[in-house]
Amino acid sequence: MLKINGLTVRLGGRTILDRASAAIPPGTHVGLIGRNGAGKSTLMKAIIGLIDPDEGSIEMPRRTRLGYIAQEAPAGVATPFETVLAADSERACLMAEAESCSDPHRLGDIHDRLLAIDAYTAPARAARILLGLGFDEEMQGRPLDSYSGGWRMRVALAALLFSKPDLLLLDEPSNHLDLEATLWLENFLKSYAGTLVVISHERDLLNNVVDTILHLERGKITLYSGGYDSFERQRAERAAQIAAAQATQDAQRARLQDYIARNSARASTAKQAQSRAKMLAKMQPIAALADDPSLSFDFPSPSKLRPPLITLDMASVGYDETPVLRRLNLRVDPDDRIALLGRNGNGKTTLARLLAAQLLPMDGGITKSGKMRVGYFTQYQVEELHGDDTPLQHMTRAMSDNTPGAVRAQLGRFGFSGDKATTLVGKLSGGERARLALALITRDAPHLLILDEPTNHLDVDSREALVQALNGYEGAVIIVSHDRHMIELTADRLVLVENGGATEYAGSVHDYIDFILGRGTLPAEKPKQQRHDRKAAAKAREDARALKRAAAEAEAASARLAAQCAALDRALVDPTNAAAEFANVPMSELSKRRAQAASELQAAEARWLEVNEQLDRLAA
């Protein structure tokens, strides 16, 4: 069992972990979650032993083999295949010893141990893991130095998975992966036999892989059973209970303060007033669940333009006179929501750069609306922000022709108001820097947003806020992302980039996932749309967006009402442990409220089913 005992960690004078405690049974798959900057990576480093706690301890069985990825990616002339095989140090040592051993008894022991650890199937397992993470046979044999940092981090991940540690620790493992590799990793982790602790903001991965959520907030950690959706339901119920308890305490505090104010001066009641003053002083405030009012995405609305925004006509694009994509035919209208699918290296970013005018076509034609403005987001923009400047300085430079009020307003749209606007970028979290980059690229209200992996470094709440902002944005969106939850909620056109081309994908995101996992076939290409059909298609996309918003609202209402029903059930069964808002409420009134909540829950669930049926009919 992994035990975290009263762990306190202070960094730079700030308390990151504050007497945090938890017990994790063997074989548990844990999702470690929390807002950006909450201390998730700090906790993981403490478990690994890279950080010494100021107080408390980490306990685990002796000889527990820990597995984690070092910050530096592997490099050198070794191949990915060789690097992964070498990760099993016991196998490598035994194989080397077997080559030179002359003692027949020792040689027998060596071969027995090699059989026990499946040493002879290791090459096949290594190749299978590398293939799942995107390395075909040719790529597995190339030297590491020929790969970018992102691909070498994939090799590090493959080596870690191959070594099969007792306790596997992963910090945002999908950040360097495409959707296809993310799906493979998810399936691999589902059946992982050891204990797993994974920091992730991927809602689907947290729902499909983990069986326990370890939530880090305000330096404390709380265990929740189930995946992320279960955590959200339990947390909504807890929030309702805390809010009710706070309201009760606030009312009690107000009564005490009123009594003290009215009776302190009178001799006959002075002692009672003093007694109540002591009670008030000892009353511990109930801590509300953390809420970040600065969490915000609000894209400015662009001016209207007539369609199309962009038309590609048999265009080719690439680098150094070598085409990556050929014979591209694509039309982008002002209300389009397009997701680009395909493995990393197939040309998704190349197509995005062509549409963003960072690359020119080598052949064929591209036609753009003359007044169109484009906002293009990449991770490079986040990395290139100046750490010694503030968000206000960055935006002031970018909006040099605007008033200070306009600069502040744009920052405020993305949560950088007050002191946040004058905080050094170097002190911002990764998610905050991503928000700043989004604020910078949308400062002139672009007609087209092109977002290349915008969710890296964003926590789950930030991703949901981004989804809502994109659905409310009145321009066109082209998105490259391995976050299938985001794709499903924002995109209504899918374009598959593979084999040197880009074609409309006829199926849904779920169809594509089934195809990648070998559960289905690739749908036929969508027939080219006739001009007179485009207005109807645009109307259908708008209807789909409205239905998706309605489905999300109904789902949120269902979760809230389910939590309310559960709290009322507890109050009816065990009044002594009822939530504060139900204390001293007559049983008849509780029954009435339970019936009303159940009726509203049934209506919300029916609404959710109705909306999803409409979405299915629209997609048919």
Residue pairs with C-beta under 8 A, 6 or more apart in sequence:
1 23
1 24
1 25
1 26
1 59
1 60
1 61
2 23
2 24
2 47
2 58
2 59
2 60
2 167
2 195
2 197
3 22
3 23
3 24
3 58
3 59
3 60
4 20
4 21
4 22
4 23
4 24
4 43
4 47
4 56
4 58
4 221
5 21
5 56
5 57
5 58
5 59
6 19
6 20
6 21
6 55
6 56
6 57
7 17
7 19
7 20
7 21
7 43
7 46
7 53
7 55
7 56
7 57
7 58
8 15
8 17
8 18
8 19
8 20
8 53
8 54
8 55
8 56
9 15
9 16
9 17
9 39
9 42
9 43
9 46
9 51
9 53
9 54
10 16
10 54
11 42
15 219
16 39
16 42
16 219
17 39
17 42
17 43
17 46
17 53
17 219
17 221
18 218
18 219
18 220
19 55
19 56
19 219
19 220
20 43
20 56
20 216
20 219
20 220
20 221
21 56
21 221
22 214
22 221
22 223
24 30
24 195
24 197
24 212
24 214
24 223
26 195
27 193
27 194
27 195
28 195
28 196
28 211
28 212
29 189
29 192
29 195
29 196
29 198
29 209
29 210
29 211
29 212
30 195
30 196
30 197
30 198
30 210
30 212
30 213
30 214
31 198
31 200
31 206
31 209
31 210
31 212
31 213
31 214
31 227
31 228
32 40
32 43
32 44
32 197
32 198
32 199
32 214
32 216
33 40
33 199
33 200
33 201
33 206
33 213
33 214
33 215
33 216
33 228
33 231
33 459
33 460
34 40
34 215
34 216
34 217
34 459
35 217
35 290
35 292
35 459
35 461
36 429
36 430
36 431
36 432
36 457
36 458
36 459
36 462
37 429
37 431
37 432
38 216
38 217
38 218
39 216
39 219
40 171
40 199
40 216
41 171
41 199
42 51
43 216
43 221
44 68
44 169
44 171
44 197
44 199
45 51
46 52
46 53
46 58
47 58
47 66
47 167
47 169
47 197
48 66
48 68
48 169
49 58
49 66
60 167
64 166
64 167
65 163
65 165
65 166
65 167
66 165
66 166
66 167
66 169
67 160
67 163
67 164
67 165
67 166
67 167
67 168
67 169
68 160
68 168
68 169
68 170
68 171
69 153
69 156
69 157
69 160
69 170
69 171
69 173
70 156
73 149
73 152
73 153
73 155
73 156
74 83
74 144
74 152
74 155
74 156
74 159
75 144
75 145
75 152
76 143
76 144
76 145
77 143
77 144
77 145
78 86
78 143
78 144
79 140
79 141
79 142
79 143
79 144
80 130
80 135
80 139
80 140
80 142
80 144
80 147
80 155
80 158
81 123
81 126
81 127
81 130
81 140
81 141
83 144
83 155
83 159
84 126
84 129
84 130
84 155
84 158
84 159
84 162
85 91
85 92
85 122
85 123
85 126
85 162
86 92
86 159
87 159
87 160
87 162
87 163
88 117
88 119
88 122
88 162
88 163
90 113
90 117
91 114
91 117
91 119
91 122
94 110
94 113
94 114
94 119
95 114
95 119
97 110
98 107
98 110
98 111
98 114
101 107
101 110
113 119
114 120
118 125
122 162
125 162
126 158
126 162
127 137
127 140
129 158
129 161
129 162
129 188
130 139
130 140
130 155
130 158
131 137
131 140
132 181
132 184
132 185
132 188
133 154
133 157
133 158
133 177
133 181
133 184
133 185
134 151
134 154
134 177
134 178
134 180
134 181
134 343
134 344
134 345
135 154
135 155
135 158
144 152
144 155
147 155
150 176
150 344
151 176
153 176
154 176
154 177
154 181
157 170
157 173
157 176
157 185
160 168
160 170
161 168
161 188
164 193
164 194
165 194
166 194
166 195
167 194
167 195
167 197
168 192
168 194
168 195
168 196
168 197
169 197
169 198
170 196
170 197
170 198
170 199
170 200
171 198
171 199
172 199
172 200
172 201
172 456
173 185
173 198
173 200
174 181
174 182
174 185
174 200
174 202
174 205
174 482
175 456
175 457
177 185
177 344
177 482
178 342
178 343
178 344
178 482
179 341
179 481
179 482
179 484
179 487
179 516
180 343
180 516
181 343
181 344
181 482
182 202
182 205
182 482
182 484
183 513
183 516
183 517
185 205
186 204
186 205
186 208
186 209
187 517
189 196
189 198
189 205
189 209
190 208
190 209
196 209
196 210
197 214
198 205
198 209
198 210
200 206
201 455
201 458
201 459
201 460
201 462
201 463
202 483
202 485
203 228
203 229
203 460
203 463
203 483
203 485
204 483
204 484
204 485
206 213
206 227
206 228
206 460
207 227
207 228
207 229
208 227
209 227
210 227
210 228
211 225
211 226
211 227
212 223
212 224
212 225
212 226
213 223
213 224
213 225
213 226
213 227
213 228
213 230
213 231
214 221
214 222
214 223
214 224
215 221
215 222
215 223
215 224
215 231
215 235
217 289
217 290
218 287
218 290
224 230
224 231
224 234
224 235
226 234
228 460
232 559
233 559
233 562
233 563
234 563
235 289
236 559
236 560
236 563
237 563
237 564
237 566
237 567
238 289
239 289
240 560
240 563
240 564
240 567
240 579
240 581
241 567
241 579
241 580
241 581
242 286
242 287
242 288
242 289
243 288
244 579
244 580
244 581
244 582
245 286
245 579
245 580
245 581
246 286
246 288
247 580
247 581
248 580
248 581
248 583
249 283
249 285
249 286
249 580
252 283
253 280
253 283
256 276
256 277
256 279
256 280
256 283
257 280
259 272
259 273
259 276
260 273
260 276
260 277
260 280
263 269
263 270
263 272
263 273
264 270
264 273
264 274
264 277
292 415
292 461
293 415
294 415
294 416
294 417
294 420
295 415
295 461
295 462
295 465
296 412
296 413
296 414
296 415
296 435
296 465
297 413
297 414
297 415
297 435
297 438
297 462
297 465
297 466
297 468
297 469
298 413
298 414
298 469
299 413
299 442
299 449
299 469
299 470
299 472
299 473
299 475
300 410
300 413
300 442
300 445
301 445
301 473
301 474
301 475
302 373
302 445
302 446
302 447
302 474
302 475
303 371
303 445
303 447
304 334
305 334
305 369
305 371
305 372
305 447
306 334
306 369
307 333
307 334
307 534
307 538
308 331
308 332
308 333
308 367
308 369
309 332
309 333
309 334
309 336
309 368
309 369
309 372
309 447
309 448
309 476
310 330
310 331
310 332
310 355
310 366
310 367
310 368
310 369
310 372
310 448
311 330
311 331
311 332
311 365
311 366
311 367
311 368
312 328
312 329
312 330
312 331
312 354
312 361
312 364
312 365
312 366
313 329
313 364
313 365
313 366
313 367
314 327
314 328
314 329
314 363
314 364
314 365
315 327
315 328
315 329
315 354
315 361
315 363
315 364
315 365
315 366
316 323
316 325
316 326
316 327
316 328
316 361
316 362
316 363
316 364
317 323
317 324
317 325
317 328
317 350
317 351
317 353
317 354
317 359
317 360
317 361
317 362
318 324
318 325
318 350
318 362
319 350
319 359
321 362
323 362
323 363
323 500
324 347
324 350
324 500
325 347
325 350
325 351
325 354
325 497
325 500
325 501
325 502
326 363
326 500
326 501
327 364
327 501
328 351
328 354
328 364
328 501
328 502
329 528
330 495
330 502
332 338
332 355
332 448
332 476
332 478
333 476
333 534
333 538
334 447
334 475
334 476
335 476
335 538
335 541
335 542
336 476
336 477
336 478
336 493
336 541
337 470
337 476
337 477
337 479
337 490
337 491
337 492
337 493
337 541
337 545
338 476
338 477
338 478
338 479
338 491
338 493
338 494
338 495
339 478
339 479
339 480
339 481
339 487
339 490
339 491
339 493
339 494
339 495
339 509
340 348
340 351
340 352
340 478
340 479
340 480
340 495
340 497
340 502
341 348
341 494
341 495
341 496
341 497
341 505
341 512
342 348
342 496
342 497
342 498
343 498
346 497
346 498
346 499
347 497
347 500
347 502
348 452
348 480
348 497
349 378
349 452
349 480
350 359
351 497
351 502
352 376
352 450
352 452
352 478
352 480
353 359
353 376
354 360
354 361
354 366
355 374
355 448
355 450
355 478
356 374
356 376
356 450
357 368
357 374
358 376
369 447
371 447
372 447
372 448
373 444
373 445
373 446
373 447
373 448
374 446
374 447
374 448
374 449
374 450
375 441
375 442
375 444
375 446
375 448
375 449
375 450
376 441
376 450
376 452
377 437
377 438
377 441
377 449
377 450
377 451
377 452
377 454
378 452
378 453
379 452
379 453
379 456
381 437
381 440
381 441
382 430
382 433
382 434
382 437
382 457
385 394
385 425
385 433
385 436
385 437
386 393
386 394
386 425
387 424
387 425
387 426
388 424
388 425
388 426
389 424
389 425
390 421
390 422
390 423
390 424
390 425
391 411
391 416
391 420
391 421
391 422
391 423
391 425
391 428
391 436
391 439
392 407
392 408
392 411
392 416
392 421
392 422
394 425
394 436
394 440
395 407
395 410
395 411
395 439
395 440
395 443
396 404
396 407
398 440
398 443
399 406
399 407
399 410
399 443
408 417
408 421
410 439
410 442
410 443
411 417
411 421
411 439
413 439
414 435
414 436
414 438
414 439
415 432
415 435
416 435
416 436
416 439
420 432
425 433
425 436
428 436
429 457
430 456
430 457
431 457
431 458
431 459
431 462
433 457
434 454
434 456
434 457
434 458
435 462
438 454
441 449
442 449
445 475
446 475
447 475
447 476
448 475
448 476
448 477
448 478
449 470
449 473
449 475
449 476
449 477
449 478
450 477
450 478
450 479
451 477
451 478
451 479
451 480
451 481
452 480
453 480
453 481
453 482
454 466
454 479
454 481
455 463
455 466
455 481
455 483
455 486
458 466
463 483
463 485
463 486
466 486
467 485
467 486
467 489
467 490
470 477
470 479
470 490
471 489
471 490
471 545
471 548
471 549
477 490
477 491
479 486
479 487
479 490
479 491
481 487
484 509
484 513
487 494
487 509
488 509
488 510
489 548
489 552
491 509
492 540
492 541
492 544
492 545
493 504
493 541
494 504
494 505
494 507
494 508
494 509
494 512
495 502
495 503
495 504
495 505
496 502
496 503
496 504
496 505
496 512
503 525
503 526
504 525
504 526
505 512
505 523
505 525
505 526
506 523
506 524
506 525
506 526
507 515
507 523
508 619
511 520
511 523
514 520
515 521
515 522
529 537
540 618
543 618
544 615
544 618
544 619
547 611
547 614
547 615
547 618
548 615
550 607
550 611
551 608
551 611
551 612
551 615
554 604
554 605
554 607
554 608
554 611
555 608
557 600
557 604
557 607
558 601
558 604
558 605
558 608
561 597
561 600
561 601
561 604
562 601
564 597
565 594
565 597
565 598
565 601
567 578
567 579
567 582
568 582
568 590
568 593
568 594
568 597
569 594
570 577
570 578
570 579
571 578
571 579
571 582
571 585
571 590
572 587
572 590
572 591
572 594
575 582
575 583
575 587
578 585
582 590
585 593
